[in-house]
Amino acid sequence: MIDLCKPQIRDLFDFHIAADAIRAAFVASAKGQVQAPPIAQLAFPENEGDCCVKTGHVVGAEGFVVKVSTGFYRNPAQGLPSSNGMNLVFSATNGAPLAILRDEGWLTDIRTGIGGALATAALAPAGFTEVLIVGTGLQARHQAECLQSLVDRPLTFKIWGRDLKKAEAVVADLQAEGLRAALAADLQAACLDAQAIVTCTPSKQPLIEKHWITPGTHITAIGADCPGKQELARDLTEAADLLICDEAAQSLHHGEFQHLPQGTATIALGDVLESRHLGRSDVSQITIADLTGLAVQDAAVSLAVVQAFQNQTSNENEAAHV
């Protein structure tokens, strides 16, 4: 059985292969060609922590994944990462364990970054360049890096956070990666100027108000991934022209759209990515994508890593016999 630690996983990881795999997983989910049982969740409010257990399989894929993911949001103050976990890969043919991916939550972070980037690139106004990132954690960095990797023109990122020093640190990190990044001192002003906004905070109170958003703006909301979280004012989501999500039941239960009526109509991101739904049809539309995370994203990215390891091993064996 394959057993890989985080450095090995990062060495094997190919961004564009992973992005293609995750795009395909969104499409398969929209078509109902996946198995994804309800998420098991544990909450640790005394430590500002939570744990999710997700399982997923794309029909026809060689394997399925059981993923354990934790988020403990006081950890950075102690010099620890806020997210952790591992992915377990099993054969969909005989049930045998194929791999333990001890990624410490990195695969979850990067697949979330890729998922958000796919949504933003697909739904933001054509030719957009001005992006506001609301948040200062690892996901703020991933959202910017992944979006720039998907878009073939330079983007300008403004970073806003409730902690100014943390926001400055994100700016410095992105600049060190060669990205155009600057601090957003005032959230309202930054929202008014942005063409695309990505929110990735654990907030339980709305951060962005309806009257801050101008026609034509796209918002990708990442942070609300369990009951009680909320980054956008309810009247903003109610007024949006299009509501897009990775999975409607999750979004309306514990995503950003949990604060809307259960019958609220949403559009599957996979349908937009495959052009089965037009997505944005007018430059003045306000669009919101709420991403709660799909287990089939974990399956897709994990199987991509396993395949990369198998290919590497096969190449090494061939070289040894030359």
Sequence and secondary structure as in RCSB ss.txt:
>XXXX:A:sequence
MIDLCKPQIRDLFDFHIAADAIRAAFVASAKGQVQAPPIAQLAFPENEGDCCVKTGHVVGAEGFVVKVSTGFYRN
PAQGLPSSNGMNLVFSATNGAPLAILRDEGWLTDIRTGIGGALATAALAPAGFTEVLIVGTGLQARHQAECLQSL
VDRPLTFKIWGRDLKKAEAVVADLQAEGLRAALAADLQAACLDAQAIVTCTPSKQPLIEKHWITPGTHITAIGAD
CPGKQELARDLTEAADLLICDEAAQSLHHGEFQHLPQGTATIALGDVLESRHLGRSDVSQITIADLTGLAVQDAA
VSLAVVQAFQNQTSNENEAAHV
>XXXX:A:secstr
 EEEEHHHHHHH  HHHHHHHHHHHHHHHHTT EE    EEEEEGGGTEEEEEEEEEETT SEEEEEEEEEETTG
GGGT  SEEEEEEEEETTT  EEEEEE TTHHHHHHHHHHHHHHHHHHS TT  EEEEE  SHHHHHHHHHHHHH
 SS  EEEEE SSHHHHHHHHHHHHHTT EEEE S HHHHHHH SEEEE    SS  B GGG  TT EEEE S  
STT   B HHHHHH SEEEES HHHHHHHSGGGGS TT   EEHHHHHTTSS    STT  EEEE    HHHHHH
HHHHHHHHHHHHHHHHHHHHT 
